[in-house]
Amino acid sequence: MNRSSSKAGAPREPDVPPCQAVLAETDWGSLQTAFGSGECLPEVLARLLEPDPKVQVTALSELSELVGHQNSVYEATAPVALYVAGVLAHPAAMTLRPYRGVPIRAALLNWLAFTAYDASDEMVDRTEQYFPGFLTPGTVVAAFRDLRPMLYRAVVPFLRDSHEDVREAACLAALILAEHPALAQHRDHLAVHARRILDTSSDAPNRRVAWKALEAWGHDVTGIEPLQEEPWDCGPHSDGRGDLEPPF
């Protein structure tokens, strides 16, 4: 399950460090969030491993505000994303959400998709129009984007998960992360999963992500009508990350 989908002889993406190592080895208090330092983050992150799904999803919602507020990337965003990626294979990710019967793993993957989209080529291109130098090496966004191959390696095993919601969330995250040039070798493989979303998903924002990826990678999208994009649409589940919010 931990094998990369890279071709034989191709460079292998690095592994995400264990979540507990990220938690222990990060100087959280020195990192900026949307509301000050990241001193509170270890407590919030630890709640992702609680057995109560309500506690887990509430923690994800808090993380969205702390390190993803207003679709921005902060100093603390990168280590938080590494921690969330490291939790994907943890037994706690298999907790089922009440009334939905969907593993928390799907919400974790959706969170990674949202966060990756905030640093995606599309969002960066928009921001660069107003803030030239936004992607200068060493900036917070550039540093986060450098992590995409590592995050991809954590996400890709779940493209074939037994649960449909997990598979779709993993595909969305993988499609966005695969914008990184080092992941170009995986795009033909991902195209198969993108077409599956277009064939089976009823989620319009998710279908839009899949269509845009296929178009950007030069795949034939003839006959597949792109969904109308409203001015406020911004990536997967563009309803304000509502999949992470109560009610549960």
N, C-alpha and C positions, 0 to 999 in steps of 0.2 A: 504493500500500500504506500510505502514511502518512496517508491521509485519515481524519478522524473520521467516525463514523456518525451524527453529530448532524444534525438536520433543517435544511433551508435556513433561513437567517436566525437560527438559534439560536446562542448563544455557543459559541465553539470552546474546547475544553479546551487548556490550555497544553502545550507540548512538554516532555518530559523533557530536561534538559541532557545533552550528550554525556558518556559515562561517564568519559572522560579528564579532562574539566573538573571533574566531581565529585571525582575522585581528587585532582587537583592543588589545587583551591581550598578543600577542607575541612580545617579544623584538627583532624585526627583525634585528636591527643594530648589535646585539651581535652574530648573527648566521653566520656561514661560508657558502658561496656558491662557485661555481667553479671559480668565479672571484672577490673574496673579500667578504665584508660584505653583508648582506641581506637588506640594507637600501632601495634599490629600489623595493623590492618585494611588499610592500603594493600597490604601484601604478600599478604594473603589474597585480597583483591579482584582483584589482578593475576593471580592463578592461574586466575581464571575465563576468561581469554583464552588459556590454554595449549592446545596442540593435543591433549594427552593427556586423554581424558574422565575417567580415574580421578583425575587431579589436579583437574579442574574440580569433580567431584561431592564430593570430599573437602573442597574449599574451601567449597562450599555447606553441607556438614554443620558445618564449623567456624563459619560465619556463624550458623547456627541456634542454636548454643550461645552465641556471643558477644553477639548482639543480639536473640535470641528465647528465651533460657533461661527455662524455666517459663512459657512463653506470655506473656512480659512485653515491654513496649516500653521501650527505653532511649534515651538521647540520641543514640546512634550509629545507631539503627535507621533513622531517616528517610534520612540520606544513603546508607546501605548499600542501602536499597530503591531509591533513585533510580539508584544505580550498576547494580544488577541489572536494573532496567527498561531502562536505557540499553544493556545488553549484548544484549537480546533480538534486535535486528536485526543484530548483529555476526556476521561469518562463523563465529566460534568457537562460536556457538550452534547451528550445524548439525552439529557433531561427533556421531557416532553412538556410543551406549554399547554396549560389547561385550556380546554374547549377547542383547541386547534389541532392537537396531536402532532405538532411539528417540533422536531428537535431544536433545541437552542442553537445548535450548530448552524442552522439556516440564518438565524439572526446575527450570529457572529460573522458569517460570510457576507451578509448584507452590509453590516457595519464596515467591513473592509472594502467592499465595493464603493460605498458612499465616500469613504475617506480617500481611496485611490482616485475617484473621480474628481475630488477637490484639487488634486495635483495632476490631473490628466492633461493631455496635449490641448484639448479643447478649452479647458478652463485657464490654462497657462497662456494660451494665445490671446484670450480675451483680456487677461490681466496685463499682459505685456504691452498692449495698446496704450494703457494709462500709466504703467510703471515700468519703463524700460530698465533692463538689468535685473528683472525679477528672478531670472534663472541663472544669475552669475554663480559660478562654482563656489560652494561654501555657504550659500544662503540656505535658509530653513527648507524652502520648497525643493531646491536642487538636491539637498541631502536626503530628503524623503524619497524623491523620485529615484535616487540611486538604490534604494532598498527594494525596488519592484521585482527584480529577479528572485530575491530571497522570499518575498511574500508570495510570489507566484508558486514557488516550490511547495509552500505550505498549503496552498489552495487547491492545486491541480489534482491531488488524489481523490478529492470529493466530487469530481466531475462524473464519477460512476457510483456515487453513493446510492444506497437502496431507497432513499426518500427523494421524491421528485422535487420538493421545495429546496432541499439541500443541493441537489444537482443544479437547479436553475441559479441559485445564489452563487454557487461556486463558478458557474460559467460566466456570470456577470462580472465577478471580481477578476477572473482570469482574462476576460476580453479587455478590460480596462488596463490591467497590469501589463498585458502583452504589447502595449504601445512601446515599451522599452526596446531599443534596437537589439539588445542581446537576446530578446525572446522572439525575434522574428521567425526563427526556425519552427516555432510551435504554432504559428498562425493557421496553417492549413489544417492541422489537427483540430484547433479550436473552431474553425469554420463549421465543422460538422455539428458541434454542439450549439453554435449560434443559429444554424438553420433549424435545429430542433426547437429552440425557443420560438422562432418565427412560425413553426408548424403547429406548436402545441400550447404556447403560453397565451393567457388572456390578459396579461399585464402589459398595458400599452408602453409605459416607460422602459420596461425590460426589453420589449420587442424593438424599441427604438435603438437601444444600445447595441443589440445584436445586428440590426440592419446597418447602422453606421460603421460597425467594425468590418462587416463584409464589404461594404462599399470602399472603405479606406484601404483595405488590403487587396483591392483589385478583383474581388470575386463578382461573378455575374449575379446581379440582383434584379435582372429583367423580370418583370412580372410580379415582383414583390413591391407593393406600394409602400413608400415610406409614410409612417404615421404623421399626421399634422403635428407640428411642434409649436406649442404655445410659448409666448415670451418668458413665462415663468418656469418652464420646464428646465430641469437641470439634472440629467442623468437618471440612474436607476431609482425606481420608487420615488419619483420627484414630488411626493406629497409631504415633504418635510420630514422624511425619515419616520413616517408614521408606523412602519412595521415594528419599530423598536419601542413604541409608546404604549402605556396602558390604554384601554383595558386588555387584560391578558387572556 
